[in-house]
Amino acid sequence: QVQLEESGGGLVQPGGSLRPSCAAPGSISSIHGMGWSRQAPGKQRELVASIFNDDSVKYVEAVKGRFTNSRDNAENTVYLQMDSIESEDTAVYYCWISLPIGIKWGQGTQVTVSS
């Protein structure tokens, strides 16, 4: 069973920064892509950022220019650098990896934006 280890969420003021990370087991060698989704209270989960094996990266419009998705292939780890955080970014952030057998999800990390 694939277990993803997330960390790095927390409480942040508007305009601040966070850098959640998510590590997949080192034994996995067939990851097609990695990324992050989020679910705000009362809303559906939405895809936030994706990074693929060709290093192409995609973002939801709401975070473009503020969030940066990066990947350490040697460590099977994906990061989400969150800058200029806004109150609308409050959500549980879930990392995911895309494998031949399907999508695997992390347990989620809470990001709360409050002054």
C-alpha positions, 0 to 999 in steps of 0.5 A: 500500500502506498503511503504519502507523508504530508507536512508543512501546513499550518496557520498563516497570516494573509500575505504570508508563505508556507511550503507543504511537502509530500514524500512518496516511498522511495521504492516507487519508480513509476510516478507519472506526475505529482501535485496538490489538490485542496478542499475548502469548507463547503466546497468540492475538492479542486486541483491546484497544481500538477507537475509531470515527468517532462517537468511541465507544471500546471496551476489553477488560475486562482494560484498562478503567480503565487504558488510554485509546485516543484519536485525532487525526483531523487526523494520522490517528494513534491513541494508546494511553495505558497506565497502571497497567501490569501484568505481564500486559500484556506483549505485542506491540501492533499498531495497526490501521485499518479501511478500506472495503477491510479491516483494515490492521495496523501492524508491532507494538511490544513492551511488556515489563513487568518490575521 
